[in-house]
Amino acid sequence: MKILLLGGNGQVGWELARTLLPLGEVVGLNREQADLTDLEKLRQIVQTIRPDVIVNAAAYTAVDKAETERNLAFLINAQAVEILAQEAKKLNALLIHYSTDYVFDGTKNAPYFENDATNPLNVYGESKLAGELAIQASGADYLICRTTWVFASRGQNFVKSILRLAAEREELNIVADQIGAPTWARLIAESTAHIVRQAQHERGAKTFVSGIFNLTSAGETSWHGFAEKIVKLVQLTCAIKPIPTSEYPTPAKRPANSRLSTERLTQRFGLTMPTWEDTLKLCLEELK
Ligand SMILES: NC(=O)c1ccc[n+]([C@@H]2O[C@H](COP(=O)([O-])OP(=O)(O)OC[C@H]3O[C@@H](n4cnc5c(N)ncnc54)[C@H](OP(=O)(O)O)[C@@H]3O)[C@@H](O)[C@H]2O)c1
C-alpha cells in the first residue's frame, strides 16, 4: 500500500508519519514539498506519486486569523481539498481527511452526531465545511474524521501555552463556558492507522462505505477544566480562574458546545476512545 501523507509537520501529521509506517510505503510531504496553495502542482504531485491512500493532515488552522484571510483559508481548506478528492477519484485512492467541530454552531445541548445540521460560526469553520462538501461531491472513497481541541508535545497548542504561562504567572483567566474533549494528536494518528487498515480491507471486499466520523477523546471539560488539570499534573501553583467567553473576546466566534459523539467510530471500526485525562498524562510525561 502506498500512502501519500500531506501536512507531515503538523501536530497530527507528525504523528501520522510514524503510525502509518507499518501499513506500507509512506510518502510524507511537508509544506515545502507540497504547498496546498499551488493547486496545479498539488494535482501533479498526486498524479506522480499515484498513492493508494491519501491522508491529508495539512490545513489552514489559524482560527482567528482566518477572519481576515478568508481566501487563503478557503484555498487550503476547500479548493486544495477538492483537488485531492478529484485526484483520489481518478486513481481509485482512498482519501482520509480531518475536519472539526467548528462546522457546528455549538447550540445543541448534547454531543453532536455526524449527521447533525452544520452551521459554522467562523470563517475557519466555513472553510472546513466547504472542504467536507467538496470531498462528498467528488465521488471518491473517503473518510472524514472530525476532531476537537488537538494537543501534542510538538507544535502550538493549548497544553504548551498553559505550561509556559503558568510557569510565568501566579494567576490565569481561562474560559469556562466552552466545553469539548481535548484530543491527543497521537490518538488521532493511531486511530487513523487502524481506520485505514480496516477501510482498505473493506474496499478490497467491496463493502466499503464513505462517511464522516467523529474522532475525539472520551469525556468532556471546559478550557478552564483542561488548564486546571494541566497545572495540577505538572504541580505548578498558578491559580486558574474561570471566566466567561464574553470576557475573552476573539476575532472568531467559537461554539459553546464542541462535544462530538464517537459512537459511529466505535461501531464501524471497533475503536474505544480513552479519556482526555489519560492521554494528557501520557503527553505531559513525554514533554518532561
Ligand atoms: N488543532 C486543533 O485544535 C484542531 C481541532 C479540530 C480539527 N483540527 C483539524 O485537524 C487537522 C490537523 O490539525 P493540526 O492540529 O495537526 O494542525 P497544525 O498543527 O496547525 O498543522 C497543520 C499543518 O498544515 C500545514 N499547512 C498549512 N498551510 C499549508 C499549505 N499551504 N500547504 C501545505 N501544508 C500547509 C502546516 O505546515 P507548517 O508546519 O509548515 O506550518 C502544518 O504542518 C486539520 O485538518 C485541522 O483542521 C484541528
The ligand as an SDF file (V2000), in Angstrom:
LIG
                    3D

 48 52  0  0  0  0  0  0  0  0999 V2000
   -5.7100   21.9480   16.1380 N   0  0  0  0  0  0  0  0  0  0  0  0
   -6.9620   21.7370   16.5390 C   0  0  0  0  0  0  0  0  0  0  0  0
   -7.3330   22.0410   17.6920 O   0  0  0  0  0  0  0  0  0  0  0  0
   -7.9430   21.0900   15.6140 C   0  0  0  0  0  0  0  0  0  0  0  0
   -9.2710   20.9360   16.0370 C   0  0  0  0  0  0  0  0  0  0  0  0
  -10.1830   20.3370   15.1730 C   0  0  0  0  0  0  0  0  0  0  0  0
   -9.7830   19.8840   13.9290 C   0  0  0  0  0  0  0  0  0  0  0  0
   -8.4930   20.0510   13.5260 N   0  0  0  0  0  0  0  0  0  0  0  0
   -8.1110   19.5840   12.1800 C   0  0  0  0  0  0  0  0  0  0  0  0
   -7.1680   18.5300   12.3490 O   0  0  0  0  0  0  0  0  0  0  0  0
   -6.2580   18.5230   11.2520 C   0  0  0  0  0  0  0  0  0  0  0  0
   -4.8200   18.5370   11.7600 C   0  0  0  0  0  0  0  0  0  0  0  0
   -4.6380   19.7170   12.5260 O   0  0  0  0  0  0  0  0  0  0  0  0
   -3.3290   20.0040   13.3710 P   0  0  0  0  0  0  0  0  0  0  0  0
   -3.7630   20.3610   14.7330 O   0  0  0  0  0  0  0  0  0  0  0  0
   -2.3260   18.9250   13.1610 O   0  0  0  0  0  0  0  0  0  0  0  0
   -2.8740   21.3410   12.6480 O   0  0  0  0  0  0  0  0  0  0  0  0
   -1.4410   22.0600   12.6400 P   0  0  0  0  0  0  0  0  0  0  0  0
   -0.5910   21.5490   13.7470 O   0  0  0  0  0  0  0  0  0  0  0  0
   -1.7290   23.5100   12.5040 O   0  0  0  0  0  0  0  0  0  0  0  0
   -0.8260   21.5110   11.2860 O   0  0  0  0  0  0  0  0  0  0  0  0
   -1.3120   21.9030   10.0560 C   0  0  0  0  0  0  0  0  0  0  0  0
   -0.2660   21.5780    9.0290 C   0  0  0  0  0  0  0  0  0  0  0  0
   -0.7350   22.0800    7.7760 O   0  0  0  0  0  0  0  0  0  0  0  0
    0.3740   22.6480    7.1390 C   0  0  0  0  0  0  0  0  0  0  0  0
   -0.0150   23.6460    6.1670 N   0  0  0  0  0  0  0  0  0  0  0  0
   -0.5780   24.8630    6.3790 C   0  0  0  0  0  0  0  0  0  0  0  0
   -0.7050   25.5210    5.2200 N   0  0  0  0  0  0  0  0  0  0  0  0
   -0.2160   24.7050    4.2600 C   0  0  0  0  0  0  0  0  0  0  0  0
   -0.0470   24.8060    2.8600 C   0  0  0  0  0  0  0  0  0  0  0  0
   -0.3970   25.9110    2.2090 N   0  0  0  0  0  0  0  0  0  0  0  0
    0.4820   23.7630    2.2040 N   0  0  0  0  0  0  0  0  0  0  0  0
    0.8770   22.6550    2.8350 C   0  0  0  0  0  0  0  0  0  0  0  0
    0.7640   22.4960    4.1600 N   0  0  0  0  0  0  0  0  0  0  0  0
    0.2150   23.5020    4.8640 C   0  0  0  0  0  0  0  0  0  0  0  0
    1.2120   23.2800    8.2190 C   0  0  0  0  0  0  0  0  0  0  0  0
    2.5120   23.4430    7.7280 O   0  0  0  0  0  0  0  0  0  0  0  0
    3.6620   24.2030    8.5370 P   0  0  0  0  0  0  0  0  0  0  0  0
    4.1080   23.1990    9.5660 O   0  0  0  0  0  0  0  0  0  0  0  0
    4.6720   24.4970    7.5150 O   0  0  0  0  0  0  0  0  0  0  0  0
    3.0110   25.4200    9.1330 O   0  0  0  0  0  0  0  0  0  0  0  0
    1.0990   22.2350    9.3120 C   0  0  0  0  0  0  0  0  0  0  0  0
    2.1170   21.2830    9.1970 O   0  0  0  0  0  0  0  0  0  0  0  0
   -6.6220   19.7480   10.3880 C   0  0  0  0  0  0  0  0  0  0  0  0
   -7.4600   19.3330    9.3440 O   0  0  0  0  0  0  0  0  0  0  0  0
   -7.4170   20.6360   11.3380 C   0  0  0  0  0  0  0  0  0  0  0  0
   -8.3380   21.4510   10.6540 O   0  0  0  0  0  0  0  0  0  0  0  0
   -7.5660   20.6290   14.3520 C   0  0  0  0  0  0  0  0  0  0  0  0
  1  2  1  0
  2  3  2  0
  2  4  1  0
  4  5  1  0
  4 48  2  0
  5  6  2  0
  6  7  1  0
  7  8  2  0
  8  9  1  0
  8 48  1  0
  9 10  1  0
  9 46  1  0
 10 11  1  0
 11 12  1  0
 11 44  1  0
 12 13  1  0
 13 14  1  0
 14 15  2  0
 14 16  1  0
 14 17  1  0
 17 18  1  0
 18 19  2  0
 18 20  1  0
 18 21  1  0
 21 22  1  0
 22 23  1  0
 23 24  1  0
 23 42  1  0
 24 25  1  0
 25 26  1  0
 25 36  1  0
 26 27  1  0
 26 35  1  0
 27 28  2  0
 28 29  1  0
 29 30  1  0
 29 35  2  0
 30 31  1  0
 30 32  2  0
 32 33  1  0
 33 34  2  0
 34 35  1  0
 36 37  1  0
 36 42  1  0
 37 38  1  0
 38 39  2  0
 38 40  1  0
 38 41  1  0
 42 43  1  0
 44 45  1  0
 44 46  1  0
 46 47  1  0
M  CHG  2   8   1  16  -1
M  END
$$$$
